[in-house]
Amino acid sequence: MKYLELTVHTTSEASEVVADVLWNYTEGGVAVSDLADVVALQSGKNGVFWDYLDESLQQRGGDVLVKAFLLPERAGEIPQIMREIYACRERAAGELDFGTLEETKREIDGDDWIDVWKKHFRPIHLGRIVVVPEWIAYEKKAGEEVVLLDSNMAFGTGEHETTAMCVELMQQYLRAGDVVLDVGCGSGILGIAAAKLGAKKCYLTDIDPVAVASSRHNAIKNGVADRIAVEESNLVDDTKMCADLILANITAEILVGLAPAAYAHLNAGGKVILSGILPDRMEKVKAAFARAGLAPIREERRGEWCALVLEGK
């Protein structure tokens, strides 16, 4: 099947925002090529080795390439896509650097692209959790919990520092029988991992209907759908859920706005794990959560990203 590959040149900090816009227009998926991620994977950090590097990424140096795979008949929608991305840049003026936002287009064979992507993906070990693509036969070792992800519905796969830190920190703070809330669930990797590690119930929320479908699909694939509830909702507007552990791997700007809701949804003695924070945004995030009544108890940094663990004051 033929696809139109739309590539937008941006930065690490704005790549998730750009990807969110592109997801609204694609049937073929979105891929983020970040040189920082690839260098980390090539170095074998965290037990991972990845030998695939997009040549165009090497040529562009520090650019992050966000690629959407559109049906050819949607080519006329590209100006609207770019207008939405420019609008996001305007709203985040002074907060996020969006880079050049240069766009390029080319026609590709979608089946060939998927085959190349599959060929170079490997299981990712994150403490006891092993994230495994569905097409790879993996024999679980003693003490491991396997999270299977579907190739056609992947938002987060565990290779990014932000996801990896969340999964690893969760294993240190999750208690058997806890209720977990995953805000901005994407592929569902965090909530599914929590269920595999002994959570009694996991509530997953996202404002993107494609992410909701992806999480539900992956929960079924992993055999934990009976302990996972996925809703298309915004935590700020929902007043019913309460959790012992709240997970949010989102940009700092969104985390700041979620601080009061996180406090309202946290059970006594609970913890909040945040990721997706750039170092220069850390104090802003901590200040917002301090005003909401949550104090930091641990900070982690990996590459250019930070994670934060908080508890009630």
Buried (B, 14 or more C-beta within 10 A) or exposed (E): EEBBBBBBBBBBBBBBBBBBBBBBBBBBBBBBBBBBBBEBBBEEBBEBEBEBBBEBBEEBEEBBBBBBBBBEEBEEBBEEBBEBBEEBBEEBEEBBEBBEBEBEEEEBEBEEBBEEBEEEBBBBBBBBBBBBBEEEEBEEEEEBBBBBBBBEBBBBBBBBBBBBBBBBBBBEBBBEEBBBBBBBBBBBBBBBBBBBBEBBBBBBBBBBEBBBBBBBBBBEBBEBBEBBBBBEBBBBEBEEBBBBBBBBBBBBBBBBEBBBBBBBBBBEEBBBBBBBBBEEBBEBBBEBBBEBBBEBEBEBEBBEBBBBBBBBE
